[in-house]
Amino acid sequence: RPADPRNPTPPPAAAPAAPAANATATPPTTPSPAVVDDDQAVGLRQAADHHLPGITLAALRFARANDPAFPDPAGKRGAELLYRVGDLKKWARNRPRAATGTTDLD
């Protein structure tokens, strides 16, 4: 309904619908990062998804191939190389970063 130009107060908003009596109102939750021991061995995908926020799987794969400071694997699961979470976190803290303004993307 359009606002009445003679009445400066807007019409009252409609009240939100009440949930059904048998419905449980639980807010959606995001899974919290798993609490892990830094000695736990994980693959690069799990490390990117759960332990190294802001670092993509592609960045980890690139670093594994090109960064001499990237940690050595701690084991294997099938064909997948596994890395200690603590080693990956230490590498992520100490990895070199390009200065801003050095690429066309900045």
TORSELUM-191109 format. One line per 8 residues: number of its first residue (from 1); their letters; for each residue z, y, x of N, C-alpha, C, O, CB. Coordinates in Angstrom, 3 decimals. Atoms other than C-alpha are relative to their C-alpha. Glycine has a CB too. Layout:
% residues N
NUM> a> Z Y X Z Y X Z Y X Z Y X Z Y X  ...
END
This chain:
% residues 106
1> rpadprnp> 0.000 -1.163 0.844 0.000 0.000 0.000 0.000 1.230 0.892 0.818 1.306 1.809 1.209 -0.004 -0.962  0.067 -1.185 -0.860 -0.934 3.362 1.527 1.244 0.874 -0.176 1.875 0.885 -1.233 -1.270 0.817 -0.309  -1.169 -0.885 0.037 1.805 5.842 2.363 -0.288 1.198 -0.897 -1.402 1.723 -0.914 0.382 0.472 1.428  0.113 -1.143 0.892 2.412 8.604 -0.164 0.152 1.262 0.842 1.191 1.437 1.478 1.070 -0.057 -1.148  -0.103 -1.189 -0.854 1.666 11.945 1.562 1.148 0.915 -0.410 1.600 1.721 0.403 -1.302 0.778 -0.035  -1.117 -0.852 0.436 4.416 13.611 -0.520 1.345 -0.570 0.449 2.345 0.147 0.480 -0.015 0.160 -1.529  -1.244 0.656 -0.410 7.032 11.093 0.685 -0.132 -0.384 1.477 -0.877 -1.316 1.782 0.306 -1.266 -0.894  0.174 0.274 -1.426 7.419 11.114 4.528 0.611 -1.324 0.464 0.295 -1.774 1.565 0.597 1.114 0.792
9> tpppaaap> -0.602 1.261 -0.442 9.475 7.901 4.657 -0.953 -1.145 -0.306 -1.508 -1.220 -1.402 1.376 -0.235 -0.685  0.911 1.131 0.221 7.422 4.732 5.098 0.605 -0.981 -0.999 1.825 -1.009 -1.165 -0.313 -0.721 1.336  -0.534 1.000 0.918 7.740 1.950 2.516 0.818 -1.027 0.776 0.543 -1.258 1.953 -1.141 -0.693 -0.784  -0.816 0.984 -0.706 10.375 -0.683 3.370 -0.828 -1.211 0.392 -1.733 -1.629 -0.331 1.185 -0.430 -0.861  0.712 1.191 -0.476 9.165 -3.640 5.401 0.451 -1.200 -0.801 1.582 -1.262 -1.284 0.241 -0.234 1.515  -0.340 1.217 0.731 9.056 -7.005 3.738 1.004 -0.802 0.818 0.920 -0.846 2.045 -1.271 -0.847 -0.303  -1.005 0.815 -0.682 11.998 -9.245 4.566 -0.669 -1.268 0.519 -1.529 -1.835 -0.155 1.190 -0.347 -0.954  0.593 1.238 -0.518 11.124 -12.202 6.801 0.412 -1.181 -0.875 1.497 -1.204 -1.457 0.427 -0.243 1.472
17> aapaanat> -0.284 1.182 0.822 10.933 -15.529 5.032 1.142 -0.792 0.618 1.197 -0.979 1.834 -1.261 -0.892 -0.145  -1.125 0.801 -0.484 14.090 -17.577 5.302 -0.481 -1.431 0.232 -1.301 -1.937 -0.534 1.195 0.030 -1.013  0.412 1.382 -0.235 13.699 -21.050 6.821 0.542 -0.906 -1.105 1.534 -0.592 -1.762 0.486 -0.487 1.384  -0.447 0.957 1.013 14.021 -24.021 4.524 1.400 -0.484 0.354 1.790 -0.495 1.522 -0.986 -1.200 -0.112  -1.398 0.399 -0.203 17.560 -25.300 4.069 0.132 -1.180 0.959 1.118 -1.270 1.690 0.639 -0.354 -1.333  -0.113 1.174 -0.865 16.831 -28.555 5.898 -0.675 0.205 1.356 -0.680 -0.704 2.185 -0.601 -1.207 -0.690  0.655 -0.252 -1.282 14.935 -26.919 8.769 1.039 0.459 1.023 1.955 1.220 0.709 -1.127 1.061 -0.153  -0.893 -0.451 -1.075 16.705 -26.477 12.061 -0.733 1.076 0.772 -1.889 0.896 1.153 0.432 -1.187 0.946
25> atppttps> 0.614 -1.120 -0.710 16.012 -23.188 13.768 0.418 -0.034 1.458 1.430 0.554 1.839 0.391 1.349 -0.645  -0.271 0.022 -1.428 15.918 -23.934 17.464 -1.113 0.773 0.687 -2.290 0.516 0.435 0.104 -1.466 0.548  1.037 -0.771 -0.674 14.119 -21.459 19.679 -0.777 -0.886 0.969 -0.217 -1.821 1.541 0.613 1.197 0.743  0.764 0.792 -0.962 11.300 -22.849 21.795 0.544 0.242 1.403 0.897 1.366 1.760 -1.512 0.350 -0.068  -0.516 -0.124 -1.358 12.420 -23.517 25.319 -1.055 -0.455 0.982 -1.858 -1.343 0.694 1.295 -0.814 0.180  0.897 0.439 -1.062 10.483 -23.794 28.516 0.797 -0.920 0.894 1.977 -0.671 1.143 -0.601 1.210 0.804  -0.763 0.911 -0.853 11.425 -26.678 30.750 0.430 0.710 1.280 -0.363 1.380 1.942 -0.832 -1.256 0.337  -0.502 -0.629 -1.220 13.604 -25.503 33.566 -0.420 -0.845 1.194 -0.600 -2.056 1.067 1.550 0.167 -0.046
33> pavvdddq> 0.374 0.778 -1.170 12.655 -26.493 37.087 1.039 -1.080 0.277 2.243 -0.853 0.163 -0.163 0.910 1.221  -0.902 1.116 -0.258 14.117 -29.832 37.978 0.862 0.321 1.223 0.378 0.850 2.222 -0.798 -1.319 0.216  -0.896 -0.173 -1.131 17.134 -29.664 40.230 -0.245 -1.177 0.927 -0.032 -2.332 0.557 1.511 0.089 -0.450  0.349 1.073 -0.923 16.097 -31.612 43.270 0.655 0.232 1.339 1.030 1.348 1.700 -1.515 -0.111 0.163  -0.480 -0.039 -1.365 17.351 -32.405 46.676 -1.179 0.415 0.875 -2.304 -0.022 0.634 0.600 -1.385 0.445  1.098 -0.434 -0.863 15.306 -30.736 49.404 -0.599 -1.149 0.799 -1.661 -0.991 1.401 0.479 1.077 0.944  0.549 1.171 -0.686 14.820 -34.208 50.905 -0.943 -0.800 -0.885 -1.572 -1.747 -0.414 1.120 -0.892 0.482  0.880 0.731 0.906 12.887 -35.373 47.836 -1.447 0.174 0.449 -1.861 1.275 0.812 0.182 0.486 -1.464
41> avglrqaa> 1.410 -0.053 -0.374 9.265 -36.232 48.635 -0.846 0.154 -1.262 -0.693 -0.596 -2.227 -0.416 -1.274 0.794  0.865 -0.271 1.149 6.656 -34.816 46.253 -1.433 0.195 0.487 -1.673 0.506 1.654 0.491 1.253 -0.787  1.386 -0.289 -0.294 2.894 -34.522 46.117 -0.255 1.496 -0.136 0.589 2.238 -0.640 -0.929 -0.798 -0.924  0.307 -1.430 0.049 1.160 -31.165 46.387 -0.068 0.530 -1.427 0.355 1.657 -1.682 -1.310 0.272 0.707  0.098 -0.457 1.391 0.467 -30.973 42.630 1.394 0.245 -0.573 1.629 1.273 -1.209 -0.764 -1.037 -0.866  -1.364 -0.160 0.503 4.153 -31.505 41.774 0.681 1.184 0.690 1.435 1.922 0.056 0.818 -1.297 0.218  -0.588 -1.130 -0.726 5.164 -29.011 44.468 -0.491 1.316 -0.585 0.296 2.241 -0.786 -0.342 -0.077 1.502  0.555 -1.245 0.561 2.811 -26.363 43.048 0.524 0.246 -1.405 0.812 1.387 -1.766 -1.536 -0.051 -0.019
49> dhhlpgit> -0.425 -0.144 1.395 3.886 -27.026 39.452 1.486 0.303 -0.153 1.872 1.043 -1.058 -0.328 -1.250 -0.760  -1.442 -0.044 0.250 7.652 -27.237 39.916 0.844 0.659 1.090 1.961 1.093 0.808 0.486 -1.371 -0.199  -0.881 -0.418 -1.086 8.881 -26.073 43.323 -0.443 1.260 0.728 0.372 1.905 1.387 0.119 -1.098 0.977  0.509 -1.151 -0.750 6.659 -23.300 44.697 -0.683 0.971 -0.953 -1.911 1.019 -1.013 -0.983 -0.452 1.111  0.615 -0.942 0.943 6.147 -20.611 42.053 -0.872 1.016 0.742 -0.491 1.537 1.791 1.088 0.731 -0.822  0.886 -0.979 -0.607 3.234 -18.352 42.844 -0.967 -0.568 1.013 -1.815 0.162 1.526 0.799 1.045 0.642  0.932 0.631 -0.929 1.438 -20.842 45.091 -0.773 -1.054 -0.776 -0.183 -1.957 -1.368 0.746 -0.628 1.236  0.837 0.917 0.767 -1.482 -22.695 43.553 -0.237 -1.297 0.767 -0.045 -1.373 1.981 -1.337 0.661 -0.345
57> laalrfar> 0.355 1.278 -0.615 -2.491 -26.271 44.197 -1.137 0.198 1.001 -1.123 -0.384 2.085 -0.404 -1.034 -1.079  1.121 -0.263 -0.907 -5.728 -24.990 45.740 0.480 0.652 1.298 -0.008 0.321 2.378 -1.042 0.899 -0.686  -0.538 -0.653 -1.197 -3.751 -22.757 48.129 0.733 -1.001 0.886 0.636 -0.937 2.111 0.944 1.144 -0.392  -0.694 1.026 -0.787 -1.589 -25.711 49.180 -0.998 -0.924 0.696 -0.815 -1.276 1.862 0.940 -0.822 -0.900  1.017 0.872 -0.616 -4.646 -27.892 49.784 -0.707 0.714 1.144 -0.978 0.109 2.182 -1.034 -0.457 -1.051  0.640 -0.773 -1.060 -6.294 -25.115 51.804 0.926 0.095 1.216 0.488 -0.086 2.352 -0.376 1.414 -0.508  -0.963 -0.128 -1.099 -3.141 -24.611 53.876 0.182 -1.324 0.726 0.292 -1.357 1.952 1.350 0.497 -0.526  -0.145 1.318 -0.643 -2.782 -28.356 54.478 -1.140 -0.234 0.983 -0.928 -0.795 2.057 0.031 -1.132 -1.061
65> andpafpd> 1.165 0.229 -0.849 -6.291 -28.394 55.950 -0.128 1.011 1.131 -0.678 0.683 2.183 -1.242 0.028 -0.833  0.288 -1.072 -0.953 -6.211 -25.087 57.844 1.193 0.637 0.695 1.009 1.330 1.696 -0.729 1.044 -0.686  -1.176 -0.657 -0.571 -2.646 -23.999 58.622 0.743 -0.970 0.918 1.297 -1.963 0.446 0.939 0.517 -1.121  -0.700 0.918 -0.916 -1.185 -25.609 61.760 1.507 -0.054 -0.239 2.164 -1.000 0.195 -0.259 0.410 1.433  -1.434 -0.008 0.281 2.309 -24.659 60.559 0.357 -0.783 -1.266 1.537 -0.950 -1.572 0.488 1.427 -0.131  -0.278 0.753 1.224 1.927 -26.682 57.321 0.753 -1.269 0.364 0.417 -1.920 1.354 -1.314 -0.338 -0.768  -0.829 1.152 -0.362 4.533 -29.471 57.258 -0.784 -1.321 0.008 -1.767 -1.501 -0.711 1.169 -0.109 -0.964  0.583 1.349 -0.060 3.645 -33.034 58.159 0.442 -0.794 -1.217 1.525 -0.557 -1.751 0.414 -0.735 1.310
73> pagkrgae> -0.391 0.825 1.146 3.648 -35.595 55.351 1.239 -0.835 0.322 1.456 -1.247 1.462 -1.160 -0.917 -0.420  -1.211 0.811 -0.159 6.901 -37.478 54.799 -0.237 -1.430 -0.463 0.607 -2.300 -0.249 1.169 0.618 -0.780  0.295 1.342 0.488 5.238 -40.498 53.222 -1.258 0.009 -0.835 -1.990 0.997 -0.887 1.168 -0.553 -0.810  1.182 0.130 0.852 2.562 -41.757 50.875 0.388 -0.729 -1.273 1.289 -1.567 -1.278 -1.147 -0.748 0.735  -0.098 0.738 1.257 2.347 -42.890 47.260 -1.433 -0.334 -0.363 -2.163 0.508 -0.887 0.741 0.832 -1.153  1.404 0.350 0.160 -0.887 -44.791 47.013 -0.803 0.791 1.016 -0.532 0.718 2.214 -0.496 0.279 -1.451  0.806 -0.840 -0.899 -3.482 -42.405 48.461 0.571 1.407 0.141 0.101 2.186 0.970 -1.434 0.082 -0.506  -0.558 -1.354 0.004 -1.334 -39.309 47.788 1.019 0.175 1.124 1.935 -0.631 1.286 0.654 0.306 -1.357
81> llyrvgdl> -0.981 -0.328 -1.032 0.484 -37.734 50.712 1.186 0.692 -0.653 1.017 1.500 -1.566 -0.625 0.898 1.108  -1.225 -0.584 0.542 4.086 -36.776 49.984 0.646 0.883 1.065 0.591 0.585 2.258 0.988 -1.110 -0.473  -0.630 -0.970 -0.899 5.970 -33.838 51.494 1.423 0.264 -0.459 1.705 0.267 -1.657 -0.810 1.322 0.051  -1.376 -0.360 0.344 9.674 -32.990 51.652 0.009 1.376 -0.646 -0.627 2.305 -0.149 0.916 -0.024 1.255  -0.090 -1.274 0.718 10.493 -30.209 49.180 0.553 1.085 0.929 0.040 2.203 0.942 0.895 -0.142 -1.263  -0.597 -0.980 -0.916 12.660 -28.456 51.783 -0.990 0.498 1.039 -1.005 1.684 1.367 1.201 -0.601 0.696  1.003 -0.402 -0.990 9.829 -28.468 54.340 -1.030 0.940 -0.619 -1.429 1.928 -0.003 -0.700 -1.235 0.589  0.984 -0.850 0.674 7.383 -26.996 51.811 0.578 1.376 -0.313 -0.103 2.389 -0.155 -0.485 -0.668 -1.288
89> kkwarnrp> -0.638 -1.289 0.300 9.858 -24.294 50.752 0.147 0.840 1.270 -0.077 2.050 1.246 1.384 -0.219 -0.655  -0.130 -0.715 -1.274 10.506 -23.373 54.389 -1.363 0.535 0.436 -1.464 1.682 0.872 0.596 -0.928 1.098  1.347 -0.452 -0.341 6.743 -23.206 55.054 -0.405 1.189 -0.877 -0.958 2.171 -0.382 -1.013 -1.156 -0.159  0.382 -1.063 0.935 6.239 -21.049 51.919 0.714 1.316 0.342 0.115 2.387 0.244 0.325 -0.420 -1.451  -0.747 -1.211 -0.368 8.978 -18.598 53.030 -0.582 0.646 1.253 -0.592 1.871 1.373 1.485 -0.332 0.224  0.418 -0.506 -1.303 7.498 -18.258 56.510 -1.506 0.161 0.154 -1.971 0.597 1.208 0.500 -0.905 1.061  1.459 -0.044 -0.155 3.765 -18.395 55.792 -0.473 1.439 0.155 0.089 2.359 -0.439 -0.700 -0.664 -1.207  0.537 -1.355 -0.166 1.723 -15.423 56.913 -0.733 0.440 -1.253 -1.359 -0.372 -1.934 -0.939 0.069 1.212
97> raatgttd> 0.710 -0.573 1.147 0.358 -13.156 54.219 -0.856 1.145 0.494 -0.463 1.887 1.394 0.989 0.483 -1.105  0.901 -1.094 -0.372 -2.552 -10.781 54.500 0.598 1.316 -0.471 1.245 1.380 -1.516 -1.420 -0.208 -0.606  -0.462 -1.335 0.395 -1.710 -7.100 54.403 -0.826 0.465 -1.198 -2.008 0.136 -1.303 -0.114 1.020 1.192  0.750 -0.499 1.150 -2.682 -5.387 51.172 -1.051 0.994 0.452 -0.846 1.744 1.406 0.941 0.649 -1.027  1.075 -0.905 -0.371 -5.924 -3.490 51.308 -0.940 -0.575 1.030 -1.846 0.122 1.487 0.566 1.267 0.510  0.855 0.595 -1.035 -7.530 -5.932 53.760 -1.162 -0.776 -0.587 -2.038 -1.224 0.153 0.814 -0.911 0.890  1.109 0.708 0.614 -9.828 -7.587 51.237 -0.603 0.838 -1.102 -0.004 1.816 -1.549 0.450 -1.353 -0.542  0.646 -0.712 1.096 -12.258 -6.419 48.601 0.711 -0.258 -1.321 0.501 0.476 -2.287 -1.465 -0.408 -0.105
105> ld> -0.678 0.345 1.232 -10.027 -8.057 45.989 1.225 0.864 -0.268 1.694 0.922 -1.404 0.396 -1.437 0.032  -1.197 -0.834 0.163 -7.084 -5.697 46.559 -0.323 1.300 -0.668 0.567 2.122 -0.883 0.655 0.267 1.334
END
